[in-house]
Amino acid sequence: MKTLRNLFSLLLTLTLLLCTASGAVAGTTDDGFVDYVAQLKLNMSSATAKTSATVRTHVDGDTVHFDVPESVCADGVLKARFLALNTPESTGKIEEYGVAASHFTQEKLASAASIILESDSDRWELDSTGGRMLVWVWYQPSEGAEYRNLNLELLQNGYARAYSTANNQYGSICSSALDQARQFKLNLYSGQPDPDFYYGDAIELTLRELRCHPEAYQNKKVAFNGIVTLVHNNSVYVESLDAESGIVFGISVYYGFNLSGKGLSILTPGNEVRIVGSVQYYAAGDHWQISDVSYRMMKPKDPGNIQLLSEGHEPYYTETTLAQLMAQTVLTDENGEEAAYAHADLAQNTSAELHKLHVLSISRDDENSRAYLTVEQDGQQMTVIAPSSFVTDEMVGQSITVRGFVEHSSGNVAVRVYETGLLLAE
């Protein structure tokens, strides 16, 4: 019997060694890299709060908005902040590996057969901002596959830094994955330049060039001049008249919480300014914007600063019609070649004034205090979006004049009104 037990022990040891060599134990590769994500299992019977979800909007590497049942969130939208980590910024500020982390999250969720959100306790908990839920994100790579924890996967691949990493239900394995990412010098911990990060000087261009070819400048630093038309929600709208075409081009500039004092005073409506910042596609708003702007008080002449050029300019509010917004515009480049653009694309984030819009209907979003007016002009329709307090039900059937900013998303044209007195019954 003793001989048999010794033989069995030897066979078991050999089996374990062979499994380890082949990576079958704990998902370990030949170089010792452990797939901790494969080790962690989703327990649907645990006491933590859970819900199924689908992606509504990607924001960045650690923030995603999900569609969820109304029993979880009254409006059916859960704004998720991933637990246990911080990915580098890729929205208001652009940081190294921020874009890569955002793409990693988006790719994993875009191809997922199913998504489960899990709280760290038996109830849904808000983050410190009070606007986002703290969650673990589990995704199923394909039908029938085991769920993988995306939070842990971001840490394991070196796309995130620690943020209260050990202080949660999966703290131990998250810490191990992060230590391994450092050991293997992955991405953030590689000590190598980020191939998606633009390290060069700002590219000097016009708003026309930027609006016509935004993809060519994505995640790059650019510089241009324009007139500040409006300040709203930590952003400004900046516009410039192109003398050759006679078209006003504009863009939204998101300064977030990067500016104060002198920097904020530069972005006053009516000021002509030089903007220096990074070009970014803002998925949540479905538009291109400039972010990562700055003003260094101790170095006011720093070429990376936003700059005040002149004051006292009037906003453009170019008079237009629905037919013009819906039309194609042909522009000629410096080589004499013509290209056609949807005029609404060129006018995105640009001020416009429209007269004799016939109001067909009004709907209201009471939670966000917004009103949506369906309007018609010469057989064309669009939406006017305005604060509810600006709109009365008596406007239905009337003609109105609108001064606002053009939005163009998925083929739908809208004009958004921000200030009182810019939506008037005629």
N, C-alpha and C positions, 0 to 999 in steps of 0.2 A: 504493500500500500504506500509506504514511504517513497519507494522508487517511482510509483505512478504519480504521487503528489508532486514530486520534484520534476518529473517529466512535464506535467500539466503547467506548473509554474514557469518552466523554461519556455514552453510553447506560447504561454500568455505574454511573457516578456518579449519574445521574438515578434509576436503579432503586433504588440504596441509599438515596438521600434519600427516595424515596417509601415504601420499606419502613420506614425509621426513623420517618417521619411517621405511618405507620399502626400503629406499635408492633410490627412483625413482627420486627425485630432485637432479640434479647435480651429480648423481652417488655416493651419499654419503652412506657409510656403517654405521652399528650400532655404531661403535666406533668413528664415525665422520670423517673417512678418505674420502676425496673427490677425485674422478677420474677426474682430470682436463683434461686428454687426451680425455675423452668422451665428454667434453664440447667444445673443440676446433674443429672447422669444416674446412675442406679444401674448399676454394672458388676458383673454377677453372675459374671464370669470373673476378677475380681481376687482377690488372695491373702487378703483379709480374711475372717475367720470370719463366716458368715451363716446364718440359719435363718428358716423361715417361722414365723408366730406368730398367735395369736388373743388378744384381750383377755380377761383373767380378771377383773381389778379395776382401776378407776381410783383413783389416790391423790391426785395433784394435777397441776399443769401439766407437771412434769418427771419424774414417777415413775409408772410403770404396771406392773402385774403381768401377765405374759403366759403363756399355755399354750404350751409348746414341746415338741418331741420329747424323750424321756428321754435320748437320746444327748447332748443339750445340758445338761440339768439332770436329776439323778437322780429328782427328785420331779415333773418335768414342769412346773415353775413357774419362770419367769425373772423376778426382780424387777429391773426396768430403771430405771436412772438415766440420763437423757438427757445425752449429751456436749455440751460447749461452751457450756453456759448454766445459768443459775439463774432459774427463774420465782419470783415473789413467793409467800410462804407462803399456804396456804389450809387447812391441817390443824391442827397444834398451835398455830399463831399465824396470825392473819388479817391480811394486808397488802393495801394498795391494789393492785388489778389481779390479785390472786392468784386470786380466784374466776373472773374473766374468762379468765385463762390456763388454768385447769383446765377450764373449759367449752370453750375452743377446742380443746384436746387431745382431750377426750372426743368432741366433735362430729366432728372429722376422722377419728378411728379408728372411731367407731360406724358410719359410713356407708362405710367402706373395703371394697372388694371383696377386697383381699389386703393382708397386712402382712409386711414383711421386716425383721428386725433384723440390724444389722451392727456388728461390733466395729471398733475402730480399728486392729487388728492381725490376725495370723493365729490368735489365740486369744481366748477370752473373758476379760475382765479385770474384777476387782472394784473398786468404789470404795473410798474411805478408810474407810468403815464396815465393810467386809468382808461386807456383806449384800446388795449390789446390783451388778448388772452394768452397766458403762458401755457404752452402745450409741447407734448412729444408728438412728432409726426411719423406715422408708420405708413409705408407704402408697399404694395404688392407688385413686384416687377412684371409679373405675367399671371394669367389665370392659373390657379392651383399652386403657385409658388408661396413660400413662407414670406411673411411680412418682414421688412427691414426697417430699422429705426434711422430716419434721416438725420436727426440731431447727432447721433453717435457716428454716423457715416461722415458727416462734415468734419467732426473732430478727428476721426481716424485718418482722413485724407489730408489733414493739415490745412483745411480751408477756414478754420475758426480758432479763436482764442478762448481761453477759459473764462467763464462768467458764472460764479457760484456752481461750478461744475460738480464739486463733491457733495453739495448740499441738496440732494434730491434722491429719489428712489433708485436711479441708475448711476449714482455718483461714482461708485467704485470702478465700474467698467468704462465709464466715460473718461475717468482720470487715467486709466491704463491705456486707452486708445490715444489720448492726447500725448502721454509720455512717449508712446511708440512713434507718433508722427514727428515728434522732436528728434527722437533717436534716428529715424530714417530720413530726416531733413526733407520733409515733404512740403511743397508749396510755400506757405507762410514761413516755414522754418528751414527753407532750403538755403537761404543766404544768396539766392540768385535773383536777378531782375525778373519782374513779372512781364511776360510777353504781351499781355493785354493792356499794360499800363503805358501811358504816353509820358516819356521822360523829357521830351524836347521843349523848345520855347514855343510860345503861343503863335499860332498861324494867323497872320493878318488877312482878313477877308471882309466882305460886305454882307449885310443881312440878306441881300438878294442871293448871293452865292450859297449862303448857309441854308436858306429856305428851299432853294432849288435842289441842293445835293446834301441833305443832312447826313445820309448814311456814310458819305465819304469822310466825315469828320467825327463819327461816333467815338466817344471816349477820348477824344483829342482836345488839347487846350487851344482855344481860339481867342481872337481879339477883334472887336468891331466897335463902331460908333453908332449911337442912336439916341432918340428922345424918349425919356421916361413918360409914359402916358398914365399909368395907374399902379398903385401899390395895393396888394391884396394877399392876405394869408402868407406872409413871409416870402412873397414873390413880387416882382414888378414886370410890367409889360413894357418892352422897349421896341421902338419902331424907327424906321428910316425910309425916306423917300428915294427911290431909285430914279435918277434924272433921265436916264435913257428910255426906260419903259413907261415912266410916269406912275408906277405902281408903288404903293407903300407896303413894305415888308416888316413883319414883326415877330417877336418871339418872347416866351416867358423866361424870366431869369429868377431862379430859386436861390435865395440867399440863406434861407433857414435861420440858424442862430449864429451864423459866422460873423455878422456885422454888428457894430454898436457905434454910438457917438458919430464921429465924422463920416465913417463908412455909410451909416444909414442916411445921414443928411445928404450925401451925394445922390442917393436914389430917390430924389424928390420929384414928383410930377412937374413937367416943364423944363427939367434940366437935360441938357445934352451931355451924354456921358460916354466914356470909353469902358466897355465891358471886357473883362478877361476871365474866362472860365472854361469848364469842360462841357462838351456837347453830350447830351444823354437822352436816350429814349425813355420817357417816363410811362411805364406800362399802365399804372393805375389811372392815369389821366389820358392815355392814348395820344400823347403828343410829344414832340421834341422840345427840350428845354436846355437852358444853360444852368449849370450848378457849380459848386466849389469856387465861388467868388470870394475875394478877400480884400481887406484894406489894412495894411500894416501902419499903425499910427506913428511908430518911431521911424519909418522909412516911407514918407509920403510920395516920394518919386520912384518907388519900386515899380519896375515895368509890369510886375504881376498884380499890381493894385488896380481896382476900379478907379477911374479918374473923372472929375468934373471938368467939362470943357467949356460950357456956357450955360446961361440961365434964361428964363423968360419965354420959353417956346410954348405954343398952343398945341394941344393934342390934334391928331389928324382927323379921326372919325370920318374916313373917306365915304362919301355918298355913293351908294351902289344899289343894285336891285337883285332880287332873287335870281332872275335870269342870268345876270352877270356872275353871281356866285356859283351857279350850276354849270357855267360854260367852261370851255377849254381856253387857255391862254397860251399863245405862241411867243416864245422869247428867243432872241438870237444871241449866241455866245460870242466870245472874243474872236473865235475862229470863223465867224460868219455862218455857223451851223444853227439851224432852227430846231427847237424842241417844244413839244406841247405838254402842258401841265393842267391838271384840274385846278381851276382858279381858287376853289375852296381850300385846296392844299396850300397854295401860295399865301392865302389870306389867313391861315391858321394863326390864332393868337394876335391878330391884327384888329385894330378898332375899325368899326364900320357904322354907317348911319343909313337906315332904310325907312322909307316913307310909304304910307298907304298899304300897310299890311293888314289884311282882313282877318280878324280873329274868328276861327271856326269853333274852338273849344278850349277849355281850361281844365287842367288836372292839378292836384296839389299833393305835395309830399310834406305832410305836417311834421313828421319827425325831424326833417332837415329844413323846415320853414322855406320850402321852395315851391314855386308855381311854374307849370309848363304850359305854354300857350302854343297851340297849333295854329299857324297863320298861313295865309295864301295870298299870292300875288301873281296875276296873269297866268293862272293855271299851275304854278309851282308852289310847293308847300315846304315849310321848315318849322323848327321849334324855336321858340324864344324862352329862355330860362331866366327867371328873376326871383328875388326874394318875395315871399308871399305877400308881405306888407305893401309891395308896389302894385299889386294886381287886385282888381275888383271883378266880381262876377259879371258886372254890367258891361265889361269890355267885350263879351261875346257878341258877335254881330257888328262890332264897331271896327273902324280903321285906326291903327296906331302908328306912331313913329317910335323907332327904337335906335338907341345908340349903345353899342356894346362891343363884345369881342367875339370873333368868329371861331367856332369849333367845328371840326370835321372828323367824324369817326365812323368807320365802316360804311362809308357812302352817305351818311346822314349829316346834313348841315344844320347847325344851330347857332344862335347868337345869344351870348350870356350877358345879362345886364347886372352891373355891380352897384351902381350909384343911383341914389334917388334923383328924380327929375329927368332920367334918361329913357323912360318908357312912358309915353304920353298918348292919351286918346286925342284923335284929330277932330 
